Amino acid sequence: MSRLLDELIQQRKQETIDYLRYLEQIKELAKNVSDPAESASYPSKIDTKAKRALYDNLDKDEELSIVMDEAVRYNKLDGWRDGGIKEKKLRIEVNKIINDPQKTMELMDIIKAQSEY
């Protein structure tokens, strides 16, 4: 009986240790999600959240990300997110850079989600 009790205690201790490790992993993942700049190394010119989003979705191409960021900032008009002609004009400019309609649509969703724009 004592041996069985010892085994149960050991099992419970191991489960507790495993659970604590799991919680540490969850904590680290949450930290990475809340501050991705800390979790991934970005080139020094990729210095805003919008540029990071572009960089992450343009195959980590630094130059293309910067060109795209500048194009969006230069070509966006006030109220461009309404789905009308202003958004269409910006989408055309984005497509001129990457020349891929499907990728353009994906990038437009990412660009629209950035409060910097």
N, C-alpha and C positions, 0 to 999 in steps of 0.2 A: 504494500500500500504506500509506503514511504517512497519507494522508487518511482511509482507512478506519479505521485505528487511532485517529486523532484523534476520529472520529465515535463510535466505540465507547467511548472514554474519556469523552466528553461525555455520551453516553447513560447510562453507568454513574454518572456524577456526579449527573445529574438524577434517576435512580432512587433514589440514596442520599438526596438531599435530600427527595424525595417520601416516602420511607419514614420519615425522621425527622419530617416533619410529621405523618404518620399516627400515629406513636408518641406524639407530643404530644397529638393528639386523643384517643387511647385513654387516656392518662394523665388528661386532664381529665374524660373520661366516668367513669372509675373513681373519681376524687375526688368527683364529683357523686353517684354511687351510694352511696359510703361515708358522705358527710356532706351529705344533701340540704338541710340548713338553710343551708349555705354557698352552694348553687347556686341556690336559689330564695328570693325574698323572701317571708316570711310576716308577717302582722300580728303585732304584739307580744303579743297574747293567745294566739296559736297557738305556745305555748312548750314543748311536749313532743312526742316522737315520735308518741304516740298521737293527739294533737290534729292534728298534721300529716297523719297518715294519713287521719283523718276529713275534714279540710279538703280534701285532694287528691281525695277520693272523694265529696264533697258539693258539687261544682261551685264550690269555693272560697268557700263561704258561711261566713263567720267566725262569725256568730251561731248558725247551726244546728250548726256543729261544736262550739262551746262547750256548747250545750244538750245535744247528744248525749253529749259527754264527761262532763258532770255526771250525766246520766241513767244512763250505764253505771256510773260510780263509785258512785252512790247505790243502784242496784238490783241490782248483781251480788252474788251470794252465794258463800261459799267453795266451791270445787269446781264452779263453774258450767260449766266447759268440757267436762264429761263427756257432753254430749249428752242429758242427762236433763231432769227437770222444772225444775231451776234455770236451765239454758240456755234452756228454753222461756219461762220467766217473763221473762228478760231480753230475749228476742226480741220478746215481746209489748210490752214497754215501748219498745223501739226502733221497732217498727212504729207505736205510738201517735204518735210524733213525726213520722215521715215518711209514714205511711199508704200504703205501697207494698210489698206482700209480696215482690216480686222484688228490689227494692232493699234491703229488710230482710235478705234472705238473703245478698246480696252484702256488706252492711255487717257482718253477723255474722261472716263469714269474716275480714274485716279486723280487727274487734274482737278475735276469738279470737287473731289473730296478734300482738297487742300485749302484751308482757310487763308493761306497767304495769297492766293490768287483771287 
